[in-house]
Amino acid sequence: MSSIDTRAPFFPNTKTAKEEVQQARQMRQLKRNSYERSQELNHQTAKDAKVTIPDAIKDFSRIKKAADMAPPVDNSAKIAQLKAQIQSGTYQPDYDAIADQILANEY
C-alpha cells in the first residue's frame, strides 16, 4: 500500500492541509521560468515548432475521406458476366478504349 495520500484534506485548516498548500505553492514557483528564459525558449522553439502541410496532401486527405464514406461498389455481377463471355469466346474487347486508357495513363 502506498504511503502517499492523494485525497483532498477533509479539514482545510489542519496542519497537514496547510503544509500541502504551502508545498503546492513552492512547486508552482519552482516550475516557472524567468521572463528572459521564457522568451529564449519561445524564440528557440518557434523555429522548430512550425509544420506546414502541402496542399496536395490536404487534397489527398479530403479525397480519401470522401472515398471512405462512399458506399462499397458491388461489381460481382459484371465480373461474372465478363468471365462467362471469356470462357464462351464471345468477349469482344474495345481496342480503342484500351488504347485511350493506355495513352491517358502514360501521358
N, C-alpha and C positions, 0 to 999 in steps of 0.2 A: 504494500500500500504506500502511496506517495505521501510525503510529509508536507507537500505544498497545498495550501488551502486556497482553492480557486473561487470559493463562494464569496459573495459580497458581504461586508461586515453587517451583522444584524443590528448592532448598536453603534451608530456612527460616531459617537463621542468617546468611545473606548480608546485605550492606549494603542491597541493594535490597529484600529481603524485610522487613527491619526498618523501612525507610523507608515501605513500603506499609502496614505495620501501624500505624505512627505516624500516617500521613495518614488512615487509616480511623478511628482514634480521634478525631482532631481533627474530622473531618467529622461524626461522631456527636455530639460536644459542640456543634458549631455548630448542628446541626439541632434541638436540644432547646430548648423554651421554658421560661421560668421557671415556677414553680408558679402565681404570680399570673396570668401571661399565659395559661397553660393553663386556669385556672379562668374567666378572662374569655372566652376563645374558646369554652369549653364552654357558658357561660351564653348567649352570643350565638347560637350555632348551635342550642341546644336549642329556641328559639322557632321557628326556620325549618326544622328538620330533621324535624318531625313531619308524618306523612302519614296521613290517615285515609281508608279506602275504605268507602263506604256499603255497607250490607248488600244493597241492590238490585243493585249492581254485582257483588258476590260471588256472589249467586244467579244472575245472568245468566252469569257465568263458568262456574259449575257446570253450568248447563243447556246452554251451548254445548259444553262438553267431552263431556257425555252425548250430545248430538245428533251431534257429530263422530265419536264412537266407534260410533254405531249403524250397522248395515248400510244401504246405499242401498236405497230403495224403488223397485221397478220397476212403474210404472203404465201402461206402454205398451199392455198388453192392454186395460185398462179404457178408455184414451183411444181406441184403435182401435174398440172396441165402441160408444162414445158417438158417434164420428164416423159410423160406419155407420148408427146409428139416426137421427141428424140428417139425413143425406143421403137415407135412405129415407122420412123423415117419420114414423117410428114413435116418436120420442123423446117421452116424457111427463114434463115436469118436475114435481117435488113442490113445489107452491106453498107449502104450509105450512112445509116445511123451509127453503125460501128465505127466507120471511118471518121465521122464527125466527132464522136466521143474521143477517139484516139488523138485527133488533132487538137481538140479542146484541152485535153489533159497534158499534151506535150508543149503547147504554146501558151 
